[in-house]
């Protein structure tokens, strides 16, 4: 399963608009990917260093309120299913030897234009988020995804 995350900021007092846009995004995503398992939108709180008490990442800044959206998807349940790049037995052996469960992929904005290859297919959700939700954002969103090793491009 892939765990997709996007952290985005919108101007204050837009919470209802945010929920509506995210709902629209999820509905469109479900129509494109049958492997969507669940999603969660949360209004972020300050990230505070417990040792120093210093706010490392504020939830509210001059740009507005921050949110994080998590979407869990199983590309194998899509129609047609997204096939792994690597042989599962070999990946399992590598994972055991290296102590890995998966890979973290930071998704850059240029992936929005990319449609080829496994990265383009796995990251198609970014394009849809960009189209639907980004117009109300006050800062560039941060996208990343946790993917199984079977989707690692070598």
N, CA, C and O atoms as a GROMACS GRO file, in nm:
protein
  616
    1UNK      N    1   0.083  -0.118   0.000
    1UNK     CA    2   0.000   0.000   0.000
    1UNK      C    3   0.087   0.125   0.000
    1UNK      O    4   0.197   0.125   0.055
    2UNK      N    5   0.036   0.228  -0.062
    2UNK     CA    6   0.103   0.358  -0.066
    2UNK      C    7   0.033   0.451   0.033
    2UNK      O    8  -0.090   0.458   0.038
    3UNK      N    9   0.113   0.522   0.110
    3UNK     CA   10   0.060   0.623   0.203
    3UNK      C   11   0.104   0.758   0.148
    3UNK      O   12   0.222   0.791   0.146
    4UNK      N   13   0.008   0.836   0.103
    4UNK     CA   14   0.035   0.964   0.038
    4UNK      C   15   0.004   1.077   0.134
    4UNK      O   16  -0.097   1.076   0.204
    5UNK      N   17   0.094   1.175   0.138
    5UNK     CA   18   0.077   1.288   0.228
    5UNK      C   19   0.096   1.419   0.152
    5UNK      O   20   0.181   1.428   0.064
    6UNK      N   21   0.016   1.517   0.187
    6UNK     CA   22   0.038   1.653   0.135
    6UNK      C   23   0.012   1.748   0.251
    6UNK      O   24  -0.092   1.741   0.318
    7UNK      N   25   0.107   1.838   0.274
    7UNK     CA   26   0.090   1.944   0.374
    7UNK      C   27   0.072   2.073   0.297
    7UNK      O   28   0.154   2.109   0.212
    8UNK      N   29  -0.035   2.143   0.327
    8UNK     CA   30  -0.067   2.266   0.254
    8UNK      C   31  -0.120   2.371   0.349
    8UNK      O   32  -0.169   2.340   0.458
    9UNK      N   33  -0.109   2.496   0.308
    9UNK     CA   34  -0.151   2.609   0.390
    9UNK      C   35  -0.252   2.692   0.313
    9UNK      O   36  -0.237   2.718   0.193
   10UNK      N   37  -0.356   2.733   0.383
   10UNK     CA   38  -0.458   2.819   0.323
   10UNK      C   39  -0.477   2.941   0.414
   10UNK      O   40  -0.447   2.935   0.533
   11UNK      N   41  -0.528   3.052   0.357
   11UNK     CA   42  -0.554   3.168   0.442
   11UNK      C   43  -0.652   3.131   0.554
   11UNK      O   44  -0.738   3.045   0.536
   12UNK      N   45  -0.639   3.197   0.668
   12UNK     CA   46  -0.729   3.172   0.781
   12UNK      C   47  -0.875   3.190   0.739
   12UNK      O   48  -0.906   3.258   0.641
   13UNK      N   49  -0.964   3.126   0.815
   13UNK     CA   50  -1.109   3.136   0.795
   13UNK      C   51  -1.155   3.071   0.665
   13UNK      O   52  -1.257   3.111   0.609
   14UNK      N   53  -1.081   2.971   0.617
   14UNK     CA   54  -1.120   2.900   0.496
   14UNK      C   55  -1.148   2.753   0.524
   14UNK      O   56  -1.149   2.672   0.431
   15UNK      N   57  -1.173   2.716   0.649
   15UNK     CA   58  -1.183   2.575   0.682
   15UNK      C   59  -1.295   2.502   0.608
   15UNK      O   60  -1.276   2.388   0.565
   16UNK      N   61  -1.410   2.564   0.590
   16UNK     CA   62  -1.520   2.500   0.518
   16UNK      C   63  -1.486   2.484   0.370
   16UNK      O   64  -1.517   2.382   0.309
   17UNK      N   65  -1.421   2.584   0.314
   17UNK     CA   66  -1.380   2.577   0.174
   17UNK      C   67  -1.275   2.468   0.155
   17UNK      O   68  -1.276   2.396   0.055
   18UNK      N   69  -1.184   2.454   0.252
   18UNK     CA   70  -1.082   2.350   0.247
   18UNK      C   71  -1.148   2.213   0.246
   18UNK      O   72  -1.114   2.128   0.163
   19UNK      N   73  -1.242   2.191   0.337
   19UNK     CA   74  -1.309   2.061   0.346
   19UNK      C   75  -1.384   2.028   0.217
   19UNK      O   76  -1.384   1.914   0.172
   20UNK      N   77  -1.448   2.128   0.158
   20UNK     CA   78  -1.520   2.108   0.032
   20UNK      C   79  -1.424   2.072  -0.081
   20UNK      O   80  -1.450   1.978  -0.156
   21UNK      N   81  -1.314   2.144  -0.092
   21UNK     CA   82  -1.215   2.118  -0.198
   21UNK      C   83  -1.152   1.980  -0.181
   21UNK      O   84  -1.134   1.907  -0.278
   22UNK      N   85  -1.119   1.944  -0.057
   22UNK     CA   86  -1.059   1.813  -0.032
   22UNK      C   87  -1.160   1.702  -0.063
   22UNK      O   88  -1.123   1.600  -0.120
   23UNK      N   89  -1.286   1.721  -0.026
   23UNK     CA   90  -1.390   1.623  -0.058
   23UNK      C   91  -1.402   1.606  -0.210
   23UNK      O   92  -1.413   1.493  -0.259
   24UNK      N   93  -1.399   1.716  -0.284
   24UNK     CA   94  -1.405   1.711  -0.430
   24UNK      C   95  -1.284   1.635  -0.486
   24UNK      O   96  -1.297   1.552  -0.576
   25UNK      N   97  -1.165   1.664  -0.430
   25UNK     CA   98  -1.043   1.596  -0.472
   25UNK      C   99  -1.054   1.446  -0.449
   25UNK      O  100  -1.021   1.367  -0.537
   26UNK      N  101  -1.099   1.405  -0.330
   26UNK     CA  102  -1.110   1.262  -0.297
   26UNK      C  103  -1.211   1.193  -0.389
   26UNK      O  104  -1.186   1.082  -0.435
   27UNK      N  105  -1.324   1.257  -0.416
   27UNK     CA  106  -1.424   1.198  -0.505
   27UNK      C  107  -1.367   1.178  -0.644
   27UNK      O  108  -1.388   1.073  -0.705
   28UNK      N  109  -1.293   1.277  -0.695
   28UNK     CA  110  -1.232   1.263  -0.828
   28UNK      C  111  -1.125   1.153  -0.826
   28UNK      O  112  -1.115   1.074  -0.919
   29UNK      N  113  -1.046   1.150  -0.720
   29UNK     CA  114  -0.941   1.050  -0.709
   29UNK      C  115  -1.000   0.909  -0.706
   29UNK      O  116  -0.947   0.818  -0.770
   30UNK      N  117  -1.109   0.890  -0.632
   30UNK     CA  118  -1.174   0.759  -0.625
   30UNK      C  119  -1.231   0.717  -0.761
   30UNK      O  120  -1.237   0.598  -0.791
   31UNK      N  121  -1.272   0.814  -0.842
   31UNK     CA  122  -1.323   0.780  -0.975
   31UNK      C  123  -1.209   0.739  -1.069
   31UNK      O  124  -1.231   0.668  -1.167
   32UNK      N  125  -1.087   0.783  -1.038
   32UNK     CA  126  -0.970   0.750  -1.120
   32UNK      C  127  -0.894   0.628  -1.070
   32UNK      O  128  -0.835   0.555  -1.148
   33UNK      N  129  -0.896   0.606  -0.939
   33UNK     CA  130  -0.822   0.496  -0.877
   33UNK      C  131  -0.915   0.416  -0.787
   33UNK      O  132  -0.964   0.467  -0.687
   34UNK      N  133  -0.940   0.292  -0.823
   34UNK     CA  134  -1.028   0.209  -0.741
   34UNK      C  135  -0.958   0.154  -0.618
   34UNK      O  136  -1.021   0.089  -0.534
   35UNK      N  137  -0.827   0.180  -0.604
   35UNK     CA  138  -0.751   0.129  -0.491
   35UNK      C  139  -0.745   0.222  -0.371
   35UNK      O  140  -0.670   0.195  -0.277
   36UNK      N  141  -0.822   0.330  -0.371
   36UNK     CA  142  -0.822   0.421  -0.255
   36UNK      C  143  -0.889   0.352  -0.138
   36UNK      O  144  -1.004   0.310  -0.146
   37UNK      N  145  -0.815   0.339  -0.027
   37UNK     CA  146  -0.865   0.267   0.090
   37UNK      C  147  -0.929   0.361   0.193
   37UNK      O  148  -1.039   0.335   0.242
   38UNK      N  149  -0.858   0.470   0.226
   38UNK     CA  150  -0.910   0.565   0.324
   38UNK      C  151  -0.834   0.696   0.312
   38UNK      O  152  -0.730   0.704   0.246
   39UNK      N  153  -0.887   0.799   0.378
   39UNK     CA  154  -0.821   0.930   0.377
   39UNK      C  155  -0.851   1.000   0.509
   39UNK      O  156  -0.951   0.972   0.576
   40UNK      N  157  -0.762   1.093   0.544
   40UNK     CA  158  -0.779   1.169   0.668
   40UNK      C  159  -0.724   1.310   0.647
   40UNK      O  160  -0.610   1.326   0.605
   41UNK      N  161  -0.804   1.410   0.676
   41UNK     CA  162  -0.762   1.550   0.672
   41UNK      C  163  -0.752   1.598   0.815
   41UNK      O  164  -0.844   1.579   0.895
   42UNK      N  165  -0.640   1.661   0.848
   42UNK     CA  166  -0.627   1.717   0.983
   42UNK      C  167  -0.576   1.859   0.978
   42UNK      O  168  -0.492   1.894   0.895
   43UNK      N  169  -0.629   1.939   1.068
   43UNK     CA  170  -0.580   2.075   1.086
   43UNK      C  171  -0.455   2.063   1.173
   43UNK      O  172  -0.462   2.014   1.286
   44UNK      N  173  -0.342   2.107   1.121
   44UNK     CA  174  -0.215   2.086   1.191
   44UNK      C  175  -0.202   2.169   1.317
   44UNK      O  176  -0.261   2.277   1.330
   45UNK      N  177  -0.125   2.117   1.409
   45UNK     CA  178  -0.087   2.188   1.530
   45UNK      C  179   0.061   2.220   1.520
   45UNK      O  180   0.131   2.166   1.434
   46UNK      N  181   0.110   2.308   1.607
   46UNK     CA  182   0.252   2.340   1.609
   46UNK      C  183   0.334   2.214   1.637
   46UNK      O  184   0.294   2.130   1.718
   47UNK      N  185   0.447   2.202   1.569
   47UNK     CA  186   0.542   2.095   1.598
   47UNK      C  187   0.648   2.157   1.689
   47UNK      O  188   0.723   2.245   1.649
   48UNK      N  189   0.651   2.109   1.814
   48UNK     CA  190   0.736   2.169   1.918
   48UNK      C  191   0.846   2.070   1.956
   48UNK      O  192   0.820   1.952   1.977
   49UNK      N  193   0.968   2.120   1.965
   49UNK     CA  194   1.080   2.041   2.013
   49UNK      C  195   1.058   2.018   2.162
   49UNK      O  196   1.055   2.114   2.240
   50UNK      N  197   1.044   1.892   2.202
   50UNK     CA  198   1.011   1.861   2.342
   50UNK      C  199   1.126   1.893   2.438
   50UNK      O  200   1.104   1.916   2.557
   51UNK      N  201   1.248   1.894   2.386
   51UNK     CA  202   1.362   1.924   2.472
   51UNK      C  203   1.379   2.073   2.496
   51UNK      O  204   1.410   2.116   2.608
   52UNK      N  205   1.359   2.153   2.391
   52UNK     CA  206   1.384   2.298   2.404
   52UNK      C  207   1.257   2.379   2.418
   52UNK      O  208   1.260   2.494   2.464
   53UNK      N  209   1.144   2.321   2.379
   53UNK     CA  210   1.018   2.395   2.384
   53UNK      C  211   1.001   2.492   2.268
   53UNK      O  212   0.905   2.568   2.265
   54UNK      N  213   1.093   2.489   2.172
   54UNK     CA  214   1.090   2.578   2.057
   54UNK      C  215   0.996   2.521   1.950
   54UNK      O  216   1.000   2.402   1.921
   55UNK      N  217   0.913   2.608   1.893
   55UNK     CA  218   0.824   2.567   1.784
   55UNK      C  219   0.908   2.551   1.658
   55UNK      O  220   0.963   2.649   1.606
   56UNK      N  221   0.919   2.426   1.611
   56UNK     CA  222   0.999   2.396   1.492
   56UNK      C  223   0.921   2.424   1.364
   56UNK      O  224   0.978   2.470   1.264
   57UNK      N  225   0.791   2.397   1.367
   57UNK     CA  226   0.706   2.417   1.249
   57UNK      C  227   0.570   2.467   1.297
   57UNK      O  228   0.491   2.388   1.348
   58UNK      N  229   0.543   2.596   1.280
   58UNK     CA  230   0.415   2.649   1.330
   58UNK      C  231   0.298   2.605   1.242
   58UNK      O  232   0.311   2.591   1.120
   59UNK      N  233   0.184   2.582   1.306
   59UNK     CA  234   0.064   2.544   1.231
   59UNK      C  235  -0.001   2.666   1.168
   59UNK      O  236  -0.070   2.655   1.066
   60UNK      N  237   0.022   2.781   1.227
   60UNK     CA  238  -0.031   2.906   1.172
   60UNK      C  239   0.085   3.001   1.156
   60UNK      O  240   0.169   3.018   1.244
   61UNK      N  241   0.088   3.062   1.041
   61UNK     CA  242   0.192   3.160   1.014
   61UNK      C  243   0.133   3.276   0.940
   61UNK      O  244   0.011   3.294   0.937
   62UNK      N  245   0.219   3.355   0.879
   62UNK     CA  246   0.167   3.471   0.805
   62UNK      C  247   0.084   3.428   0.685
   62UNK      O  248   0.003   3.504   0.634
   63UNK      N  249   0.106   3.302   0.639
   63UNK     CA  250   0.034   3.254   0.521
   63UNK      C  251  -0.100   3.190   0.554
   63UNK      O  252  -0.180   3.166   0.464
   64UNK      N  253  -0.126   3.161   0.682
   64UNK     CA  254  -0.254   3.102   0.720
   64UNK      C  255  -0.240   2.974   0.798
   64UNK      O  256  -0.138   2.950   0.863
   65UNK      N  257  -0.344   2.891   0.792
   65UNK     CA  258  -0.352   2.765   0.866
   65UNK      C  259  -0.300   2.650   0.780
   65UNK      O  260  -0.330   2.641   0.662
   66UNK      N  261  -0.221   2.560   0.843
   66UNK     CA  262  -0.168   2.443   0.773
   66UNK      C  263  -0.257   2.321   0.797
   66UNK      O  264  -0.315   2.304   0.904
   67UNK      N  265  -0.265   2.237   0.695
   67UNK     CA  266  -0.340   2.112   0.700
   67UNK      C  267  -0.251   2.001   0.646
   67UNK      O  268  -0.158   2.026   0.568
   68UNK      N  269  -0.279   1.878   0.688
   68UNK     CA  270  -0.214   1.761   0.629
   68UNK      C  271  -0.324   1.665   0.586
   68UNK      O  272  -0.416   1.635   0.662
   69UNK      N  273  -0.312   1.617   0.462
   69UNK     CA  274  -0.403   1.517   0.409
   69UNK      C  275  -0.325   1.389   0.388
   69UNK      O  276  -0.217   1.390   0.329
   70UNK      N  277  -0.379   1.279   0.437
   70UNK     CA  278  -0.320   1.147   0.415
   70UNK      C  279  -0.421   1.064   0.336
   70UNK      O  280  -0.539   1.060   0.370
   71UNK      N  281  -0.373   0.997   0.231
   71UNK     CA  282  -0.457   0.908   0.152
   71UNK      C  283  -0.383   0.774   0.144
   71UNK      O  284  -0.267   0.769   0.105
   72UNK      N  285  -0.451   0.666   0.180
   72UNK     CA  286  -0.394   0.532   0.171
   72UNK      C  287  -0.453   0.466   0.048
   72UNK      O  288  -0.574   0.460   0.030
   73UNK      N  289  -0.363   0.416  -0.038
   73UNK     CA  290  -0.407   0.356  -0.163
   73UNK      C  291  -0.334   0.225  -0.189
   73UNK      O  292  -0.218   0.209  -0.151
   74UNK      N  293  -0.402   0.132  -0.252
   74UNK     CA  294  -0.342   0.005  -0.294
   74UNK      C  295  -0.343   0.001  -0.446
   74UNK      O  296  -0.446  -0.030  -0.507
   75UNK      N  297  -0.229   0.032  -0.510
   75UNK     CA  298  -0.224   0.034  -0.656
   75UNK      C  299  -0.261  -0.099  -0.720
   75UNK      O  300  -0.302  -0.102  -0.836
   76UNK      N  301  -0.247  -0.208  -0.646
   76UNK     CA  302  -0.284  -0.340  -0.698
   76UNK      C  303  -0.434  -0.359  -0.713
   76UNK      O  304  -0.477  -0.451  -0.782
   77UNK      N  305  -0.514  -0.273  -0.649
   77UNK     CA  306  -0.660  -0.282  -0.660
   77UNK      C  307  -0.715  -0.192  -0.770
   77UNK      O  308  -0.835  -0.194  -0.797
   78UNK      N  309  -0.628  -0.112  -0.833
   78UNK     CA  310  -0.674  -0.026  -0.942
   78UNK      C  311  -0.720  -0.110  -1.060
   78UNK      O  312  -0.683  -0.227  -1.071
   79UNK      N  313  -0.800  -0.051  -1.146
   79UNK     CA  314  -0.843  -0.117  -1.268
   79UNK      C  315  -0.788  -0.040  -1.388
   79UNK      O  316  -0.834   0.071  -1.413
   80UNK      N  317  -0.692  -0.093  -1.461
   80UNK     CA  318  -0.620  -0.218  -1.436
   80UNK      C  319  -0.522  -0.201  -1.321
   80UNK      O  320  -0.481  -0.089  -1.290
   81UNK      N  321  -0.484  -0.312  -1.256
   81UNK     CA  322  -0.391  -0.301  -1.143
   81UNK      C  323  -0.255  -0.248  -1.187
   81UNK      O  324  -0.209  -0.277  -1.297
   82UNK      N  325  -0.192  -0.172  -1.100
   82UNK     CA  326  -0.057  -0.122  -1.127
   82UNK      C  327   0.039  -0.233  -1.085
   82UNK      O  328   0.040  -0.276  -0.970
   83UNK      N  329   0.119  -0.277  -1.179
   83UNK     CA  330   0.207  -0.390  -1.154
   83UNK      C  331   0.340  -0.344  -1.097
   83UNK      O  332   0.392  -0.238  -1.134
   84UNK      N  333   0.397  -0.424  -1.007
   84UNK     CA  334   0.526  -0.388  -0.948
   84UNK      C  335   0.638  -0.393  -1.051
   84UNK      O  336   0.630  -0.466  -1.151
   85UNK      N  337   0.741  -0.315  -1.025
   85UNK     CA  338   0.857  -0.312  -1.113
   85UNK      C  339   0.953  -0.426  -1.084
   85UNK      O  340   1.026  -0.470  -1.172
   86UNK      N  341   0.953  -0.473  -0.962
   86UNK     CA  342   1.052  -0.570  -0.918
   86UNK      C  343   0.985  -0.699  -0.874
   86UNK      O  344   0.870  -0.700  -0.831
   87UNK      N  345   1.058  -0.807  -0.884
   87UNK     CA  346   1.010  -0.938  -0.842
   87UNK      C  347   0.992  -0.938  -0.690
   87UNK      O  348   1.088  -0.913  -0.616
   88UNK      N  349   0.871  -0.967  -0.641
   88UNK     CA  350   0.846  -0.961  -0.497
   88UNK      C  351   0.942  -1.044  -0.412
   88UNK      O  352   0.982  -0.999  -0.304
   89UNK      N  353   0.981  -1.162  -0.456
   89UNK     CA  354   1.072  -1.247  -0.377
   89UNK      C  355   1.208  -1.179  -0.359
   89UNK      O  356   1.265  -1.183  -0.250
   90UNK      N  357   1.259  -1.118  -0.466
   90UNK     CA  358   1.389  -1.050  -0.458
   90UNK      C  359   1.379  -0.927  -0.368
   90UNK      O  360   1.471  -0.899  -0.290
   91UNK      N  361   1.268  -0.855  -0.378
   91UNK     CA  362   1.247  -0.736  -0.295
   91UNK      C  363   1.238  -0.775  -0.148
   91UNK      O  364   1.293  -0.706  -0.062
   92UNK      N  365   1.169  -0.885  -0.118
   92UNK     CA  366   1.157  -0.932   0.020
   92UNK      C  367   1.294  -0.966   0.077
   92UNK      O  368   1.325  -0.934   0.192
   93UNK      N  369   1.376  -1.031  -0.003
   93UNK     CA  370   1.512  -1.067   0.041
   93UNK      C  371   1.593  -0.940   0.068
   93UNK      O  372   1.663  -0.932   0.169
   94UNK      N  373   1.583  -0.840  -0.022
   94UNK     CA  374   1.654  -0.712  -0.003
   94UNK      C  375   1.602  -0.641   0.122
   94UNK      O  376   1.681  -0.586   0.200
   95UNK      N  377   1.472  -0.641   0.142
   95UNK     CA  378   1.412  -0.573   0.257
   95UNK      C  379   1.461  -0.635   0.387
   95UNK      O  380   1.492  -0.564   0.482
   96UNK      N  381   1.467  -0.768   0.391
   96UNK     CA  382   1.514  -0.836   0.512
   96UNK      C  383   1.660  -0.805   0.540
   96UNK      O  384   1.698  -0.783   0.655
   97UNK      N  385   1.742  -0.804   0.434
   97UNK     CA  386   1.886  -0.782   0.454
   97UNK      C  387   1.917  -0.637   0.491
   97UNK      O  388   2.012  -0.611   0.565
   98UNK      N  389   1.837  -0.542   0.441
   98UNK     CA  390   1.863  -0.401   0.466
   98UNK      C  391   1.773  -0.342   0.575
   98UNK      O  392   1.790  -0.227   0.615
   99UNK      N  393   1.676  -0.421   0.623
   99UNK     CA  394   1.585  -0.372   0.725
   99UNK      C  395   1.489  -0.266   0.672
   99UNK      O  396   1.449  -0.177   0.746
  100UNK      N  397   1.453  -0.276   0.545
  100UNK     CA  398   1.364  -0.176   0.482
  100UNK      C  399   1.223  -0.230   0.467
  100UNK      O  400   1.203  -0.350   0.444
  101UNK      N  401   1.126  -0.143   0.480
  101UNK     CA  402   0.988  -0.177   0.454
  101UNK      C  403   0.941  -0.117   0.322
  101UNK      O  404   0.858  -0.175   0.252
  102UNK      N  405   0.993  -0.001   0.291
  102UNK     CA  406   0.950   0.069   0.171
  102UNK      C  407   1.042   0.187   0.146
  102UNK      O  408   1.150   0.197   0.204
  103UNK      N  409   0.997   0.274   0.058
  103UNK     CA  410   1.076   0.393   0.024
  103UNK      C  411   0.992   0.517   0.046
  103UNK      O  412   0.870   0.516   0.030
  104UNK      N  413   1.059   0.625   0.082
  104UNK     CA  414   0.993   0.754   0.096
  104UNK      C  415   1.024   0.832  -0.030
  104UNK      O  416   1.141   0.848  -0.066
  105UNK      N  417   0.922   0.881  -0.096
  105UNK     CA  418   0.940   0.956  -0.219
  105UNK      C  419   0.891   1.098  -0.198
  105UNK      O  420   0.772   1.121  -0.173
  106UNK      N  421   0.982   1.194  -0.210
  106UNK     CA  422   0.941   1.334  -0.210
  106UNK      C  423   0.900   1.366  -0.352
  106UNK      O  424   0.975   1.340  -0.446
  107UNK      N  425   0.783   1.422  -0.368
  107UNK     CA  426   0.730   1.446  -0.502
  107UNK      C  427   0.742   1.594  -0.534
  107UNK      O  428   0.684   1.680  -0.467
  108UNK      N  429   0.820   1.622  -0.638
  108UNK     CA  430   0.842   1.760  -0.681
  108UNK      C  431   0.727   1.804  -0.772
  108UNK      O  432   0.651   1.722  -0.824
  109UNK      N  433   0.717   1.935  -0.790
  109UNK     CA  434   0.609   1.988  -0.874
  109UNK      C  435   0.620   1.947  -1.019
  109UNK      O  436   0.518   1.940  -1.089
  110UNK      N  437   0.742   1.918  -1.068
  110UNK     CA  438   0.755   1.880  -1.208
  110UNK      C  439   0.687   1.747  -1.240
  110UNK      O  440   0.665   1.715  -1.357
  111UNK      N  441   0.653   1.669  -1.136
  111UNK     CA  442   0.583   1.543  -1.159
  111UNK      C  443   0.440   1.569  -1.210
  111UNK      O  444   0.378   1.480  -1.268
  112UNK      N  445   0.390   1.688  -1.187
  112UNK     CA  446   0.256   1.723  -1.233
  112UNK      C  447   0.245   1.709  -1.384
  112UNK      O  448   0.140   1.672  -1.436
  113UNK      N  449   0.354   1.739  -1.454
  113UNK     CA  450   0.354   1.730  -1.600
  113UNK      C  451   0.392   1.590  -1.649
  113UNK      O  452   0.370   1.558  -1.766
  114UNK      N  453   0.449   1.507  -1.562
  114UNK     CA  454   0.496   1.376  -1.600
  114UNK      C  455   0.383   1.276  -1.600
  114UNK      O  456   0.307   1.267  -1.504
  115UNK      N  457   0.370   1.201  -1.708
  115UNK     CA  458   0.263   1.101  -1.714
  115UNK      C  459   0.316   0.963  -1.749
  115UNK      O  460   0.240   0.866  -1.749
  116UNK      N  461   0.446   0.951  -1.779
  116UNK     CA  462   0.501   0.823  -1.820
  116UNK      C  463   0.576   0.759  -1.705
  116UNK      O  464   0.618   0.825  -1.610
  117UNK      N  465   0.593   0.629  -1.716
  117UNK     CA  466   0.670   0.556  -1.617
  117UNK      C  467   0.590   0.533  -1.489
  117UNK      O  468   0.482   0.588  -1.470
  118UNK      N  469   0.647   0.451  -1.403
  118UNK     CA  470   0.579   0.416  -1.279
  118UNK      C  471   0.564   0.536  -1.187
  118UNK      O  472   0.462   0.550  -1.119
  119UNK      N  473   0.665   0.624  -1.184
  119UNK     CA  474   0.654   0.744  -1.100
  119UNK      C  475   0.539   0.832  -1.144
  119UNK      O  476   0.464   0.884  -1.061
  120UNK      N  477   0.524   0.849  -1.275
  120UNK     CA  478   0.413   0.929  -1.328
  120UNK      C  479   0.278   0.871  -1.292
  120UNK      O  480   0.185   0.944  -1.257
  121UNK      N  481   0.267   0.737  -1.300
  121UNK     CA  482   0.140   0.672  -1.266
  121UNK      C  483   0.111   0.678  -1.117
  121UNK      O  484  -0.001   0.709  -1.076
  122UNK      N  485   0.213   0.648  -1.035
  122UNK     CA  486   0.192   0.649  -0.891
  122UNK      C  487   0.168   0.790  -0.837
  122UNK      O  488   0.102   0.808  -0.735
  123UNK      N  489   0.222   0.890  -0.906
  123UNK     CA  490   0.212   1.028  -0.859
  123UNK      C  491   0.100   1.108  -0.927
  123UNK      O  492   0.094   1.230  -0.911
  124UNK      N  493   0.014   1.042  -1.001
  124UNK     CA  494  -0.094   1.112  -1.072
  124UNK      C  495  -0.185   1.187  -0.974
  124UNK      O  496  -0.246   1.288  -1.012
  125UNK      N  497  -0.195   1.140  -0.852
  125UNK     CA  498  -0.280   1.207  -0.752
  125UNK      C  499  -0.236   1.350  -0.728
  125UNK      O  500  -0.318   1.436  -0.697
  126UNK      N  501  -0.104   1.377  -0.743
  126UNK     CA  502  -0.051   1.512  -0.721
  126UNK      C  503  -0.111   1.608  -0.822
  126UNK      O  504  -0.147   1.721  -0.788
  127UNK      N  505  -0.120   1.564  -0.946
  127UNK     CA  506  -0.176   1.648  -1.052
  127UNK      C  507  -0.320   1.688  -1.018
  127UNK      O  508  -0.360   1.803  -1.039
  128UNK      N  509  -0.396   1.595  -0.967
  128UNK     CA  510  -0.536   1.623  -0.935
  128UNK      C  511  -0.549   1.713  -0.812
  128UNK      O  512  -0.635   1.800  -0.807
  129UNK      N  513  -0.463   1.692  -0.713
  129UNK     CA  514  -0.462   1.780  -0.597
  129UNK      C  515  -0.426   1.921  -0.641
  129UNK      O  516  -0.487   2.019  -0.597
  130UNK      N  517  -0.325   1.931  -0.728
  130UNK     CA  518  -0.280   2.061  -0.777
  130UNK      C  519  -0.393   2.135  -0.849
  130UNK      O  520  -0.409   2.256  -0.833
  131UNK      N  521  -0.469   2.062  -0.927
  131UNK     CA  522  -0.578   2.122  -1.004
  131UNK      C  523  -0.694   2.168  -0.914
  131UNK      O  524  -0.751   2.274  -0.938
  132UNK      N  525  -0.728   2.089  -0.813
  132UNK     CA  526  -0.848   2.116  -0.734
  132UNK      C  527  -0.822   2.200  -0.609
  132UNK      O  528  -0.896   2.295  -0.583
  133UNK      N  529  -0.718   2.168  -0.532
  133UNK     CA  530  -0.699   2.230  -0.402
  133UNK      C  531  -0.599   2.345  -0.404
  133UNK      O  532  -0.617   2.444  -0.333
  134UNK      N  533  -0.494   2.334  -0.484
  134UNK     CA  534  -0.387   2.436  -0.482
  134UNK      C  535  -0.437   2.578  -0.510
  134UNK      O  536  -0.380   2.672  -0.455
  135UNK      N  537  -0.539   2.598  -0.593
  135UNK     CA  538  -0.585   2.736  -0.615
  135UNK      C  539  -0.625   2.813  -0.488
  135UNK      O  540  -0.622   2.936  -0.488
  136UNK      N  541  -0.663   2.744  -0.381
  136UNK     CA  542  -0.697   2.814  -0.257
  136UNK      C  543  -0.580   2.821  -0.158
  136UNK      O  544  -0.593   2.880  -0.051
  137UNK      N  545  -0.466   2.761  -0.195
  137UNK     CA  546  -0.350   2.758  -0.105
  137UNK      C  547  -0.275   2.890  -0.107
  137UNK      O  548  -0.272   2.960  -0.209
  138UNK      N  549  -0.214   2.924   0.007
  138UNK     CA  550  -0.136   3.046   0.016
  138UNK      C  551   0.014   3.019   0.008
  138UNK      O  552   0.094   3.113   0.000
  139UNK      N  553   0.053   2.892   0.009
  139UNK     CA  554   0.193   2.851  -0.008
  139UNK      C  555   0.197   2.723  -0.091
  139UNK      O  556   0.096   2.655  -0.106
  140UNK      N  557   0.316   2.692  -0.145
  140UNK     CA  558   0.330   2.568  -0.220
  140UNK      C  559   0.313   2.449  -0.126
  140UNK      O  560   0.372   2.446  -0.018
  141UNK      N  561   0.233   2.350  -0.167
  141UNK     CA  562   0.218   2.230  -0.085
  141UNK      C  563   0.346   2.146  -0.086
  141UNK      O  564   0.430   2.160  -0.175
  142UNK      N  565   0.360   2.060   0.013
  142UNK     CA  566   0.470   1.965   0.020
  142UNK      C  567   0.408   1.827   0.005
  142UNK      O  568   0.320   1.788   0.082
  143UNK      N  569   0.455   1.751  -0.096
  143UNK     CA  570   0.402   1.620  -0.126
  143UNK      C  571   0.507   1.513  -0.095
  143UNK      O  572   0.624   1.530  -0.128
  144UNK      N  573   0.465   1.403  -0.033
  144UNK     CA  574   0.552   1.287  -0.026
  144UNK      C  575   0.468   1.162  -0.010
  144UNK      O  576   0.351   1.166   0.026
  145UNK      N  577   0.532   1.048  -0.040
  145UNK     CA  578   0.460   0.922  -0.042
  145UNK      C  579   0.550   0.811   0.011
  145UNK      O  580   0.669   0.806  -0.019
  146UNK      N  581   0.491   0.722   0.089
  146UNK     CA  582   0.558   0.601   0.135
  146UNK      C  583   0.512   0.489   0.043
  146UNK      O  584   0.392   0.459   0.036
  147UNK      N  585   0.607   0.426  -0.027
  147UNK     CA  586   0.573   0.323  -0.125
  147UNK      C  587   0.641   0.191  -0.090
  147UNK      O  588   0.750   0.189  -0.033
  148UNK      N  589   0.574   0.079  -0.125
  148UNK     CA  590   0.641  -0.051  -0.108
  148UNK      C  591   0.764  -0.060  -0.198
  148UNK      O  592   0.771   0.005  -0.302
  149UNK      N  593   0.861  -0.139  -0.156
  149UNK     CA  594   0.985  -0.154  -0.234
  149UNK      C  595   0.961  -0.211  -0.373
  149UNK      O  596   1.043  -0.188  -0.463
  150UNK      N  597   0.851  -0.283  -0.393
  150UNK     CA  598   0.827  -0.340  -0.526
  150UNK      C  599   0.808  -0.234  -0.633
  150UNK      O  600   0.815  -0.265  -0.752
  151UNK      N  601   0.784  -0.109  -0.593
  151UNK     CA  602   0.768   0.000  -0.689
  151UNK      C  603   0.892   0.086  -0.702
  151UNK      O  604   0.888   0.192  -0.765
  152UNK      N  605   1.002   0.042  -0.643
  152UNK     CA  606   1.127   0.120  -0.649
  152UNK      C  607   1.189   0.108  -0.787
  152UNK      O  608   1.215  -0.001  -0.837
  153UNK      N  609   1.213   0.225  -0.848
  153UNK     CA  610   1.281   0.226  -0.978
  153UNK      C  611   1.431   0.213  -0.952
  153UNK      O  612   1.486   0.279  -0.865
  154UNK      N  613   1.494   0.126  -1.030
  154UNK     CA  614   1.636   0.101  -1.007
  154UNK      C  615   1.722   0.180  -1.102
  154UNK      O  616   1.845   0.171  -1.096
   0.00000   0.00000   0.00000
